[in-house]
Amino acid sequence: MQLFIDTADIAVLKALAETGLVDGVTTNPSLIAKSGRQFIPTIAEICELIPGPISAEVAAIDAPTMIKEGEKLAGIASNVVVKLPLTFEGLKACAHFASQGIMTNVTLCFSVTQALLAAKAGATYVSPFVGRLEDQGADGIELLAEIRAVYDTYGYETEILAASIRTPAQVKAAALAGADCATLPPGVFRDLVKHPLTDKGLEQFLSDWKGTGQSILGELG
Ligand code: E4P
């Protein structure tokens, strides 16, 4: 499963990239606004920092302008993924980019029928918003599993990118539901490695080791 980070904060991305476990990045207009930075140079910097797919979202709502914006974004670097809203206009732009071999991420997906349309339009990724569904009491993970079943039945190659993730438990559930990738807020990514028994076990090992008075690097080989 590929793990992307959902942020436009370069300092945070630099720190997380050092783990070697970040496969890509997603941004959206809200995250760009939160960064307080200019959109195009920010995407360029992220593309240099992380070699994987970097989603950059158009701001237009009509297909012709989305296509112009998407072409500009795709020109920033070869790893840019043009992010498009799940509307008929967004899907028209998606089909255009698919015919040009430009990667796309169709975002704001909340239903299986929307995901079906995204696949038919040739999307590289579709982003079902798990957290926003669950905020409303709906089952975001079930949506992932249903999209997986439909895509597998018809052999669609569009990758399911679980988005709007709020907890490590949702990452686990998304993996079990067959999502190809998940995009995580930085805090959720950091929490994936945590377990109280890991901390407790490590503390015990270190204490017992200290008691031996030995040093691995001090030993003769
Ligand atoms: C996905 O591409 C979106 O940027 C993101 O996951 C939305 O998450 P939110 O619902 O926490 O804003």
Residues whose N, C-alpha, C, O or C-beta is under 5 A from the ligand:
A	BS01	E4P	D6 T26 T27 N28 S127 G131 R132 A163 S164 I165 T183
